[in-house]
Amino acid sequence: MAENKTKPTTKSVPEFLEQIEDPGRRADCKIISALMEKLSGSKPKMWGDAIVGFGDYRYKYASGREGDWFLAGFSPRKQNLTIYIMGYLEFYPDHLERLGKFKNGKGCLYIKKLEDINMDVLEGLIASSIERLKAN
């Protein structure tokens, strides 16, 4: 069975955040980091070179594949701030309807800037996802 390529590292999250060139993106990432730390109750850690993850989650698919991942995380990609919602977005249509301006994949939100979205709704979405994962 294939292993995840992205794994936790010992790299410094604060140093990583300070290296974000765009000041607006850097500020948004610091806000998201503080929010996810509060909601997960976990300190951030780097996953690979560019993902900040919070908490630990052991998953197992029906296929038998299993691995370790984080409860919530984000990555300051060049075009978007990517927010990882590990409980899959399909479970949260009400949140998505009220969130604001974003694009999404199965478990990722792609946001240009935080001012484009409703932060209370984002907080509820992240909290609901974390609760769902912890309940399993």
N, C-alpha and C positions, 0 to 999 in steps of 0.2 A: 504494500500500500504506500502511495506517495506521501511524503511529509510536506507540511507547509513550508514554503520558502521564506516567508516572513515570520521572524521570531523576535522575542524580546531581546534587547541589547542593554549594555550598561552605559550607553551614550546619555549625555545630559539633556534633559528636556528644556530647561531654561536656556542653555546655550543654543540649542536647535531653534527655539522660538526667536531668540535675539538675532539670528542669522537670516531671518525672513526679510528680504529686501524691501518689499512694499510696506510702508508704515501702516497703512490701513489694514492690510491683510494680517500684519503682525499684531496689531491691536485686537482685531477680531479673534485671532487664534488664542490670545491671552484670555479673552472673555470666555470663549468656548472651553478652554482648559480649566478655568476656575469653576465653571458650571458643571462640567463632567466630573471634576474631583468632588464637588459637593454632592452631586447626585449618586455617584458610585460609592462614595466613602473610601476611595482608593487614591493613592498618589499616582501621578502619571509616570509612564515609562515608554521609552522608545521601542517601537516594533519596526525592525528594519531600519532603513535610512531616513524615512520621511513620514511615518505614522506615529501619532501619540495615542496610546491606549490606556484605558483605565479599568482596573479590576481584572479578574481571571474567570474564564468560562471554558468548561470542557464540553465539547459538542460531540454528538454521535449521530450520523445519518442512518437512514434505513438500510443503506447499502453496506453498512458496517464501517465505513470510513469515520475516523474520529480524530480529534486534535484539540489543541489549546488555542484560545483566542482571547480577546478582551471583551468586556461587557459593552463598552462604548468607546469610540475613538474618532480622531479626525486627522486630516492631512492637508496642509496648505499647498495644494497644487497650484501650478502657474495660472490656469484659467479659472479655477473655482476652489472654494474651500469645500473639501469633501468631508462629510460627516457620516460616519459608519453607524447605522442602526442595526444591531445584530439580530433583532427579533423579526426582521423582514417588514418592510413598509406596508405590505398588503394587509397587515393586521390593524393599521391605523388610518383608515380613510378619513375619519372625522378630523384628525389632526392635520392631515395633508391639505384638506379642503380649506382650512383656516390659516395655514402656515405663511402664505405670501408667495413671493417670487422665487422659484427654484426649479431645478430639473432633478430627476431621480432615476436610479437603477433599482434593482431588487432590494438591496439593503443599504443604499447610499443616497444621501442628499447632496446635490451640487448647488452651492450658493455662491453668488458673486460677492456679496457683502451682507453683513448682518443687518444693516438698516433696511434691507429688502424683505425681511421676514419678521413675523411676530415672535418675539423672544419668549413670551409666556407659553405660547403653543409649542415652540421648540423644546422648552424645558419639560413640558408635560409629555411630549413625545419621547424624549430621551429617558425620562423617569419611568414611563410605562414600559418601554423596551427593557430596561434594566430589571424592573420588577418581574416581567414575564420570564426573562432568562433565569433569574434567581429562583423562581418557583419551579422550574423544571429540574 
